Amino acid sequence: MNKEANGITGLAGFATALPTPFSDGAVDEASFAALCDWQISQGIAALVVNGTTGEAPTLSLTEQRRQIRRAVAVAAGRVPVIAGAGSNATGHAIELARQAESAGADALLVVTPYYNRPSQQGLFRHYEAIHDQTGLPILLYDVPARTGCTIAIDTLCRLNELPRIAGLKDATGEFDRPRRLRHALGDEFRLFTGDDATALDYLVRGGDGCVSVVANVAPRTCVQLHRAWRDGEPAEARLLARTLAPLTSALFSESNPVPVKFALSLMGRIGDEVRLPLCPASSLTRDAVTRAIDRFGLLPTEPARIGAGRRAAEALRIA
């Protein structure tokens, strides 16, 4: 079916799931702005804010709204901004969706309700209610390892009948699922893996791209991988995927976003501070990430200084 025109029609490639930088407990908005601008300059397809990587459960409504507004201001229409708006309470998810729309987001990323494990009918009605209360396109987010439930393909087909259900972030880990989803849902429905380790395999099996953690650290290589696949150069795409594999492994050696924040701190992009219940990276993780970053050639030639990132962001004059 034809979907309503929206800011993510035809979206493909690597969309970066951004972390939220903190400094002494507060959101470091300047470093976040600088990170957004750098990501766009490297060619990523979209900015994803207030997701799991962004530690959204630890952010207040005000902080989430400011993160969206800042990303939108930095993007300035160059790439879409996709805002997380998930909750296991439908009413709260609607509140988050409305806030994201008023803050200027181009689309929503809405995770399945966690902990309360709704039925397939409950999942359908949850997403239908959010859909009916916002004008933004919605990317569904299926991550059963975190939520305890999954969206059945029959339910996805029902949801696909709604005009602003635009696609899916698929973190089920099911090897052949993208083929079955593409056959069932058609070419307009956007299919993104949520697993960096399977990004190329997902493209091969009919997917459109990846909502990526690794792209925070190596955006240019991720963009090149997708471009190689798109341009019919599978050998080059496989080579780039192999190149990224050790980095991917290191960045998932502990709960996301702990390792990627440490990696970005080594690069001088943001600090590595996280909010409870997450804790700073263990010594084993720090060693693994440092080795991977070094081998990838991402360590700065001078000592990393987060202040440099802040000064760059201040030059953007984001209110």
C-alpha positions as CSV (number, residue, x, y, z in Angstrom):
1,M,0.0,0.0,0.0
2,N,1.1,3.6,-0.5
3,K,2.4,5.2,2.6
4,E,1.8,8.9,3.5
5,A,4.7,11.1,2.3
6,N,7.1,11.6,5.2
7,G,10.6,12.5,6.1
8,I,11.9,8.9,6.1
9,T,10.4,7.7,2.8
10,G,13.1,5.6,1.1
11,L,15.5,5.9,4.1
12,A,18.4,3.5,3.7
13,G,21.9,3.0,5.1
14,F,23.3,3.5,8.6
15,A,21.3,5.6,11.1
16,T,23.4,6.4,14.2
17,A,21.9,5.5,17.6
18,L,23.4,8.4,19.5
19,P,24.5,8.3,23.1
20,T,23.7,11.1,25.5
21,P,26.9,12.7,26.9
22,F,26.9,13.7,30.5
23,S,29.2,16.0,32.5
24,D,29.0,16.0,36.3
25,G,25.5,14.5,36.1
26,A,24.1,17.0,33.6
27,V,23.5,16.5,29.8
28,D,26.6,17.9,28.0
29,E,24.6,19.6,25.2
30,A,27.6,21.1,23.5
31,S,29.4,17.8,23.0
32,F,26.1,16.2,21.8
33,A,25.7,18.9,19.2
34,A,29.3,18.5,18.0
35,L,28.8,14.7,17.8
36,C,25.6,15.2,15.7
37,D,27.4,17.6,13.3
38,W,30.3,15.2,12.9
39,Q,28.0,12.3,12.2
40,I,26.2,14.2,9.5
41,S,29.5,15.3,7.9
42,Q,30.6,11.7,7.7
43,G,27.5,10.8,5.6
44,I,25.2,8.9,8.0
45,A,21.6,8.5,6.9
46,A,19.8,9.7,10.1
47,L,20.3,10.6,13.7
48,V,18.5,8.5,16.3
49,V,18.1,10.2,19.7
50,N,16.6,9.1,23.0
51,G,16.9,5.4,22.3
52,T,18.6,2.7,24.4
53,T,22.0,4.0,23.4
54,G,20.9,7.4,24.6
55,E,20.0,6.1,28.0
56,A,16.5,7.4,27.5
57,P,15.0,5.7,30.6
58,T,17.4,7.9,32.7
59,L,16.4,11.2,31.0
60,S,13.7,13.5,32.2
61,L,11.0,14.6,29.8
62,T,12.7,18.0,29.7
63,E,16.1,16.5,28.9
64,Q,14.5,14.3,26.1
65,R,12.8,17.3,24.6
66,R,16.0,19.3,24.6
67,Q,18.0,16.4,23.0
68,I,15.5,16.3,20.1
69,R,15.5,20.0,19.6
70,R,19.3,20.2,19.6
71,A,19.6,17.3,17.1
72,V,17.0,18.9,14.9
73,A,18.8,22.3,15.0
74,V,22.1,20.8,14.2
75,A,20.7,18.6,11.4
76,A,18.9,21.6,9.8
77,G,17.1,19.3,7.4
78,R,20.3,17.6,6.2
79,V,19.3,14.2,7.6
80,P,16.1,13.1,9.4
81,V,16.0,13.0,13.2
82,I,14.3,9.9,14.6
83,A,13.2,10.2,18.3
84,G,12.7,7.3,20.7
85,A,9.2,7.3,22.1
86,G,8.9,4.0,23.8
87,S,7.2,3.0,27.0
88,N,5.4,0.0,28.4
89,A,2.5,2.3,29.3
90,T,0.6,3.3,26.1
91,G,-0.4,6.7,27.5
92,H,3.2,7.6,28.4
93,A,4.3,6.5,24.9
94,I,1.7,8.8,23.4
95,E,3.0,11.7,25.6
96,L,6.6,11.0,24.4
97,A,5.4,10.9,20.8
98,R,3.5,14.2,21.0
99,Q,6.5,15.8,22.7
100,A,8.8,14.5,19.9
101,E,6.5,15.9,17.3
102,S,6.3,19.3,18.9
103,A,10.2,19.3,19.3
104,G,10.6,18.9,15.5
105,A,11.5,15.2,15.1
106,D,11.0,13.7,11.6
107,A,9.9,10.2,12.9
108,L,9.5,8.1,16.0
109,L,11.2,4.9,17.1
110,V,8.8,3.0,19.3
111,V,9.9,-0.1,21.2
112,T,7.6,-2.9,22.1
113,P,6.2,-2.6,25.6
114,Y,8.7,-4.2,28.0
115,Y,8.1,-6.3,31.2
116,N,4.3,-6.5,30.9
117,R,4.5,-8.8,27.8
118,P,1.3,-7.9,25.9
119,S,-0.5,-10.3,23.5
120,Q,-0.3,-9.7,19.8
121,Q,-3.7,-7.9,20.0
122,G,-2.3,-5.7,22.8
123,L,0.8,-4.9,20.7
124,F,-1.4,-4.0,17.7
125,R,-3.7,-1.7,19.8
126,H,-0.6,-0.1,21.5
127,Y,0.9,0.9,18.2
128,E,-2.4,1.9,16.7
129,A,-3.1,4.2,19.6
130,I,0.3,5.9,19.3
131,H,-0.2,6.1,15.5
132,D,-3.6,7.8,15.8
133,Q,-2.3,10.4,18.3
134,T,0.6,11.7,16.2
135,G,1.3,12.8,12.6
136,L,4.8,11.4,12.5
137,P,5.9,8.2,10.8
138,I,6.7,5.4,13.1
139,L,9.6,2.8,13.1
140,L,8.5,-0.1,15.2
141,Y,11.3,-1.6,17.4
142,D,11.3,-5.3,18.1
143,V,14.0,-6.4,20.6
144,P,12.7,-9.4,22.5
145,A,15.9,-9.9,24.4
146,R,15.2,-6.6,26.3
147,T,11.4,-6.5,26.3
148,G,10.3,-10.2,26.7
149,C,8.0,-10.1,23.6
150,T,8.2,-10.0,19.9
151,I,6.0,-8.7,17.1
152,A,4.6,-11.6,15.0
153,I,4.8,-11.2,11.2
154,D,1.0,-11.3,11.0
155,T,0.8,-8.4,13.5
156,L,3.4,-6.5,11.4
157,C,1.2,-7.0,8.4
158,R,-1.8,-5.6,10.2
159,L,0.2,-2.6,11.4
160,N,1.5,-2.0,7.9
161,E,-2.1,-1.2,6.9
162,L,-1.8,2.0,9.0
163,P,-0.5,4.8,6.8
164,R,2.2,6.1,9.1
165,I,3.7,2.8,10.2
166,A,6.9,3.2,8.1
167,G,9.2,0.4,9.1
168,L,10.9,-1.8,11.6
169,K,14.1,-1.9,13.6
170,D,14.6,-5.6,13.9
171,A,16.7,-6.8,16.7
172,T,15.3,-10.3,16.9
173,G,18.4,-12.0,15.7
174,E,16.4,-14.3,13.5
175,F,18.7,-15.1,10.5
176,D,16.1,-15.4,7.7
177,R,13.6,-12.9,9.1
178,P,14.4,-10.0,6.7
179,R,13.6,-12.2,3.7
180,R,10.2,-13.1,5.2
181,L,9.5,-9.6,6.2
182,R,10.3,-8.2,2.8
183,H,8.0,-10.7,1.1
184,A,5.2,-10.0,3.6
185,L,5.5,-6.2,3.9
186,G,6.6,-5.0,0.4
187,D,9.3,-2.7,-0.8
188,E,8.1,0.5,0.8
189,F,8.3,-0.8,4.3
190,R,11.7,0.2,5.8
191,L,13.7,-2.7,7.3
192,F,16.6,-1.9,9.6
193,T,18.6,-4.3,11.7
194,G,19.4,-3.3,15.2
195,D,22.5,-5.5,15.3
196,D,25.7,-4.1,13.9
197,A,27.3,-7.6,13.7
198,T,24.7,-8.7,11.1
199,A,24.3,-5.4,9.2
200,L,25.7,-6.7,5.9
201,D,23.8,-10.0,6.1
202,Y,20.6,-8.1,6.8
203,L,21.2,-6.0,3.6
204,V,21.8,-9.2,1.6
205,R,18.6,-10.7,2.8
206,G,16.4,-7.7,1.9
207,G,17.0,-5.1,4.5
208,D,17.5,-1.4,4.0
209,G,20.1,-0.6,6.6
210,C,21.1,-0.6,10.3
211,V,20.3,1.5,13.3
212,S,23.9,1.4,14.4
213,V,26.0,1.8,17.6
214,V,29.3,1.3,15.7
215,A,28.6,4.2,13.4
216,N,29.2,6.5,16.4
217,V,32.8,5.5,16.2
218,A,33.4,4.7,12.6
219,P,30.7,6.4,10.6
220,R,32.6,6.8,7.4
221,T,33.4,3.1,7.2
222,C,29.8,2.2,7.9
223,V,28.6,4.5,5.1
224,Q,31.2,3.0,2.7
225,L,29.9,-0.5,3.5
226,H,26.4,0.4,2.6
227,R,27.5,2.3,-0.5
228,A,29.5,-0.7,-1.7
229,W,26.5,-3.0,-1.2
230,R,24.2,-0.5,-2.9
231,D,26.6,-0.1,-5.9
232,G,26.9,-3.8,-6.5
233,E,30.3,-4.3,-5.0
234,P,29.7,-7.2,-2.6
235,A,33.4,-8.1,-2.2
236,E,34.2,-4.6,-1.0
237,A,31.2,-4.7,1.3
238,R,32.4,-8.0,2.8
239,L,35.9,-6.6,3.3
240,L,34.5,-3.6,5.1
241,A,32.3,-5.8,7.3
242,R,35.3,-7.9,8.3
243,T,37.3,-4.7,9.0
244,L,34.5,-3.5,11.4
245,A,34.0,-6.9,13.1
246,P,36.7,-6.5,15.9
247,L,35.4,-3.0,16.6
248,T,31.9,-4.2,16.8
249,S,32.9,-7.0,19.2
250,A,34.6,-4.6,21.5
251,L,31.7,-2.1,21.5
252,F,29.4,-4.8,22.7
253,S,31.6,-6.3,25.4
254,E,29.4,-4.7,28.0
255,S,25.9,-3.3,28.1
256,N,25.4,-0.6,25.5
257,P,26.2,2.3,25.7
258,V,29.0,1.8,28.2
259,P,31.7,0.7,25.7
260,V,30.8,3.1,23.0
261,K,30.9,6.1,25.4
262,F,34.4,5.0,26.5
263,A,35.4,4.7,22.9
264,L,34.2,8.2,22.0
265,S,36.0,9.5,25.1
266,L,39.2,8.1,23.8
267,M,38.5,9.9,20.5
268,G,37.9,13.2,22.3
269,R,34.2,13.3,21.2
270,I,32.3,13.0,24.5
271,G,33.0,11.9,28.1
272,D,32.4,8.4,29.2
273,E,30.1,9.2,32.1
274,V,26.9,7.1,32.4
275,R,23.9,7.3,34.7
276,L,22.9,4.6,37.2
277,P,22.0,1.8,36.9
278,L,24.8,1.6,34.3
279,C,28.4,1.8,35.6
280,P,31.6,2.9,34.0
281,A,33.4,0.4,31.8
282,S,35.3,-2.4,33.5
283,S,39.1,-2.6,33.1
284,L,38.6,-5.6,30.7
285,T,36.2,-3.6,28.5
286,R,38.4,-0.5,28.6
287,D,41.4,-2.6,27.4
288,A,39.4,-4.3,24.7
289,V,37.9,-1.0,23.4
290,T,41.3,0.7,23.5
291,R,42.9,-2.0,21.5
292,A,40.1,-2.0,18.9
293,I,40.1,1.7,18.6
294,D,43.9,1.8,18.2
295,R,43.9,-1.0,15.6
296,F,41.2,0.9,13.7
297,G,43.4,4.0,13.7
298,L,40.9,6.1,15.6
299,L,43.0,7.2,18.6
300,P,43.9,10.9,18.3
301,T,47.5,11.8,17.7
302,E,47.3,14.2,20.6
303,P,45.7,13.6,24.0
304,A,41.9,13.6,23.7
305,R,40.3,16.8,25.0
306,I,36.5,16.8,25.3
307,G,36.7,20.6,25.6
308,A,37.7,20.8,21.9
309,G,34.4,19.2,21.1
310,R,32.6,21.6,23.2
311,R,34.3,24.6,21.5
312,A,33.4,23.2,18.1
313,A,29.8,22.9,19.2
314,E,29.6,26.3,20.6
315,A,30.6,27.6,17.2
316,L,27.3,26.2,15.9
317,R,25.4,28.6,18.2
318,I,22.6,26.2,19.0
319,A,20.2,27.7,21.5
